[in-house]
Amino acid sequence: MTLNDFSQYARQRVDFYLTQNLDQYKPASHLQEAMAYSLFNGGKRVRPMLTYAAASLFGKANSLTDACAAAIESIHAYSLIHDDLPAMDDDDLRRGKPTCHIQYNEATAILAGDALQTFAFELLSDAKHQNTKIQLQLIQELVLASGRHGMVTGQMIDLANVGKDIDINALEQMHQHKTGALIRASIRMGAISAGANSEADLIALDAYATAIGLAFQVQDDIIDITSDTTTLGKTQFSDEDANKPTYPKLLGLEGAQALAQSLHKQAITAISPFGDAAQPLVELANYIIGRNH
């Protein structure tokens, strides 16, 4: 299966699961419209792809894997809605379309983000999965990745350092929380949903996730200054204009590109013990480093 085929497989599977589970409550019709606007606005579904790829190492993806992929994408969509708000990054475009608060209004965007956050845990806690022990483990993984131990703290560090000079270690800590934590959870949750229980396997996947999570952000910083607004789907130089700390700013463009390549190599090495079964994860690592948007 090519990366494009795998991308289509993951997108269709997670989108079907999200659609089946979102449009259910009539009093929330307007709210659900805003939620769906951000969930289905052309995202690449990289995190669900990582979830399904990790699951494939340990057998076939199942309904709990679908719930993991959908829950992670819901958390990701909520984070983007809030990230775009005037009080945060104040962005008008997301993936080439008006951001949620521009398309609707600021209050609706805040509530849509809130609802997407809780929707994620609604999916994971559903009794239909009939596996309370694993469900609790998966919920804990997502809690740690998305809350004060992960993504939200990363965003707080980011906002607190706008216009300030920080060193490379502080920048890495910020992105390990803001971007890396959810990528790590995507991989761990996919593996756990398919039956992974070996500590050695999870350690190897953690090493891959740590490297690729940081590489994802380094590449984001690179393409913010090397791709145009049309290609990016958001305003070019948005991070630079906001005077945010970035890898090219600290290392120079060539230094940031070298770091991305080094992290890519670390990621591939980490999953080499899985052999050919890890090919989807290898292809995803290649994509993350090679993308221009």
N, C-alpha and C positions, 0 to 999 in steps of 0.2 A: 504494500500500500504506500503510495507516494504521500508526501506531506500534504499536498493539496487534497488528496482523497481523505486522509485522516482528519484534516481540518473540516471538510464537509460532513464527515461522519459525526465528529464531536459537536459541531454547530447544530446539525439537524436533531441530534439526540437530546442535547440540553435545551434547545429551543422548544422542542415538543413537550418536554417535561415542564418547563416553565409555563408554557401556554396552558397546558392541562390543569395546572395547579393555581394559576393566578386569577383567572376570570371566574370567580365563584360567588362573590358577595355583592349583591346588588346595591346596598346602601353606599358602597365604596366605589361606585362606577367611575366618578370623576378622578378620584385618587388613583384607582387602578389604571386609568388612562395615562396619567402622568408617570406612574411606575413603569408601565409598558413602554412609554416613549423612550425612557432611558435604558431599559433592558434590551430593547430591540432596535437600537439606532446604528447598527453596523459595526459593533465591536468585533474584534478578531477572535474572541473566545479563547485566548491563550491559556488562561487558567483552567477552564474546563478541559482543554486539550491536554494539559499536564496531568489533570486528574485521571482522565481515561488512559493516558499513556502509562501512568504509574500502575493503574489497576491491571493493565494488560500483562504486567510482569508476573502476576500472581494468579492469573485465570481470566475469566470473562467478566466484563463489567456487568453489574446487576442494578436493580432498582435503587439500592442504597448508594451506589456509585452515581447514579443519575441525580439523586437528592444532594449528594456532595457537590457535584458540578454546578447544579442550579443554585445551591445555597451560596457557594463561593462567588458565582457571578452576580447574585443579588447583593452581597456585601460590596463587591467591587463597584457595581452600578450606584449604590447608595453613596459610596465614598466619592465618586466622581461628581455626583449632583452637589454634594456639600463642598467639595473642593472648588467647584466653579462659582460658588456664591460670592456676592460682593464683599462679604466680610472675610473671605479667604483669598482665592486667586483672582476673583472678579473677571471670569472669562465669558465671552459671548458665544464662542463656538466650541463644539465638541464633536469630533468625527465629521466635520464639515456641515453640521446642523446647529441651529440655535440651542444653546444650553437649556436645561430644564426651566430655570427661573426666567429665561427670556421667552421661551415658548409659552409658558403658563404665567406664573408670577412667583415672587420670592417665597411667600408663605406656602404655596402649593408645593414648591420644590423641596422645602425643608421637610414637609410632612411626607412627601413621596420617598425621600431618603430615609426618614424614620421608619416608614412602613416596609421598605425593602430590607432594612436591617432585621426587623423582627420576622419578616417573611422567611428569611434564611433559616431561622431556628424553628419556625413552623414546619418547614420541609424536613429538617433533620429529625425532629421529635415525633413525627407522624407514627401513630401506632401500627399502621399497615406494614411497616418494615419488620415488625415482630423480632427485633434483635436489640433489646434494651441495653445490654452491656456495650455492644459496639456503637450504638447510637449515642450513648452518653460519652464514650471516648471521642467520637467525631465532633460532638458539640463542644467538648472541652478544647479540642484542637482549634476549632474556629473561634471560640471565645478568646483564647490566648493570642491568636493571630490578628484579630480585628479590633480588640479593645485597648485597654491601657498598657498591656504588655506588648502590643504590636502596632497596628496601623494608625490608631488614633494618636498614640504618643509620637509616632513618626511625623504626623501632620503638625502636631503641636511644636515639635522641635523645628520643623521647617518654618512655620510662621514666626517663631520666636527669633529666628536668625536671618530674616529678610534684612538686607542692607548691612549685615555684619560680616566680619571676616572670621571664618572658622577653618580649622585644619582638616586634613584628609581623614583623620580618625573620627572626628566628630561628624563629618559628612557621611562616612560609611555607616556610623551608628544610626544616623537619621534614616538612611535608605534601607538598612536592615529591618527597621521597624515599619517604615511607610510603605515600601514595595515588597521587600524580601519576605516579610512574615506571612503575607497572604499567599505568595508563590510557594513557600515552604509548606503551608497548610494544604494547598491544592494537591501537592505531590503526596504528602503523608496521608491525607484523607482518602485519596484514590487507592493507595496501596492497602490501607487498613480496611476499606470497604470490600476489597477483594480477597481478604484473608491474610494479609501480611502480618506476621507476628515475631519474626526474627529481629533481634536487636541489631545484628550486623547489617541486615538489609536496610533497616530504617536509618542507620548511621550513614550508609553509603548514599541513600537518597537525600539525606539532610545535607551532605557535602555537595552533592549536585545542586540542590535547591539553593544553598547559600551562595554558591558561585553564580548560578544563572540568575538568581534574584538581583544580585548586585550588578551583574552584566546588563540586565534589562534596564536598570536606571542609568547606568553609564551611557548605554546606547541612546536612551531617551534624551539625555543631555547633549549628546553629539548631534542627533538629528534635529534638535531644536534650533541649531545654528547652520546645519548643512542642507536641510530640506525646506522647500518653500511652503507657504500657507496652504495652498491647494493640496499638495502631497500630504502634509501633516494632518489636515482636517481641523487644525486650530491655528491660532496666530503664530507665525514664525517669530522667534526671539522673545517669546512670552516670558520665559524664565529670566533671560538677560535683562529685559525691560523692567521686570519686577525686582531686579537686583538680588536675585536668589543665588545662594552658593551652588555651584555646579562643578562637575569634574573638569570640563574644559577650562573653566576659570582658574581652577587650582593647578591643573597639570598641563594646560595647553591642549590644543586639539589633538596633536600627535600623541601626547602622553595619555590622554583619555582613550584614544583608539588602541594604543598598546595595552592598556589595562583591560579593555574589553576583550581583546584577543587572549590575554593571559587567563582571564576568568573563564572564557570559553574552553580553553584547554583543561583547566582544573575540573570543569563540569564533566567533560567527556571522560577524563581519567577516573573520576569517582564512580561512574556507572559501568565501567568496563567489565567488572566481574559478572554482570548480568548477560554479557554476550549479545547475540543477535536480537534477543528479546527487547533490548533497550533501544533498538533503532528509532522508534518514534521519539524517544527522549533526546537522542542524538540529533535528529532532524529538527526538533524544536529548538535545541540550543543553537544550531546553525542559523535558523530563522531569526532568532532573537538578536543575534549579532549582525545579521545581514540586512535587517529591515531598514526602510527609510521613512517609516511613518508608524 
